[in-house]
């Protein structure tokens, strides 16, 4: 994520630098510096201080006006040390997605604002696409492929697109579940209906309820005014809840009531509000197992599973691999690609654990090497990329395509030995890192995913990465 921070207070720069550690953050002290940065970069979100010095009072408000005119795709979050109701209302009227009072809100509120900014940006993008008409929408979200599996998937979308749902989309990570959700939305035939996408796994657990259901003023520290949640924003259209299996258990009952009663209750309110929304949920988890393990409500699973759509892994639709690769490259302006038989076999034999998303990444990696003088995807391109993108321990321990006997036979022929301890340690480190990445560095969830106790997982982290030993995640 690329973030712009415009504030004349260096302490705010330091604070937000820590809040967004790991992101690309650019800082400006005044409007001129901000405009220079905006001419050089495309930002995902901008944080603007209301009162910048030197300059006119409330210079940040004027900057907000400018950004809404020149960079209407850019979501802006206003900041101020003043808890001024008129300023807040003015900022929101001009198009700010959030207003934060510095020194009052917790640092986490700044991160929360980026989630709202992302949802706002997606709504703007969808609205722009909607104006091009229904035919454009359906084409934009078409499932690509000529395999029987894709034909079945398209037929399901066509048949179910007109019904009221709810829908449960199942499939591995990167297989295109959101594209299926958007296909269901497009199949409804009304391009003016809202479509709101939410990744339940990316939202901090303490913010999920306020994000989905909204909140009233004073519901918690920093709630300076009432805010509608994403269910209300999606009313009249569809809400897509990706990674629904990550929805906190405490919220599952509330979500079930929304499905059954079509009402929501904002955080801090006793009043129920009707919402006319179609729910599309998706997950890569085995929800039946999650029900058995007590991590997902059985009644919610049955309610969500009214209409189920399964998205096949790319390895199950190998006839589409070359077609999709050519489509991705063609969309990037690299046309008339040639794929020799040897390269084609390599592509079709690879398991593609990251599915269509991984294939798109492969296409992007090829672009610098496919110029006007060379439009052939040579075998060595495929070999090198697969080698870089396959976990070594998976291969050497026979968890991928290779077999332990093959590895040992190779060692026997070369008169070398295999260091089995090193291989096992490598496998443990790679699985541990993968589990932490998948769970957002949550050690409790990572331990559960790996089937070990949290204490054992912490001991492994201390052993492998001593610098992380004191981090409580």
QUILINHU-V100037 format. One record per run of one state. SS is the DSSP state (2 for helix, 1 for strand, 0 for the rest). FROM is the first residue (numbers start at 1). TO is the last residue. Records with the same first field share a line. If there is no record, write none. Layout:
SS: FROM-TO / FROM-TO
This chain:
0: 1-1 / 7-9 / 20-23 / 29-30 / 41-44 / 50-58 / 71-74 / 81-84 / 94-97 / 102-107 / 131-133 / 141-147 / 161-166 / 171-176 / 188-194 / 203-204 / 216-226 / 229-229 / 234-237 / 243-243 / 247-248 / 262-262 / 266-266 / 268-271 / 275-277 / 284-286 / 293-297 / 305-306 / 311-313 / 317-317 / 332-337 / 339-340 / 350-354 / 370-375 / 377-378 / 389-391 / 397-403 / 414-419 / 439-442 / 451-453 / 465-465 / 469-473
1: 2-6 / 24-28 / 45-49 / 75-80 / 98-101 / 167-170 / 195-199 / 214-215 / 227-228 / 238-242 / 263-265 / 267-267 / 272-274 / 278-283 / 307-310 / 338-338 / 376-376
2: 10-19 / 31-40 / 59-70 / 85-93 / 108-130 / 134-140 / 148-160 / 177-187 / 200-202 / 205-213 / 230-233 / 244-246 / 249-261 / 287-292 / 298-304 / 314-316 / 318-331 / 341-349 / 355-369 / 379-388 / 392-396 / 404-413 / 420-438 / 443-450 / 454-464 / 466-468
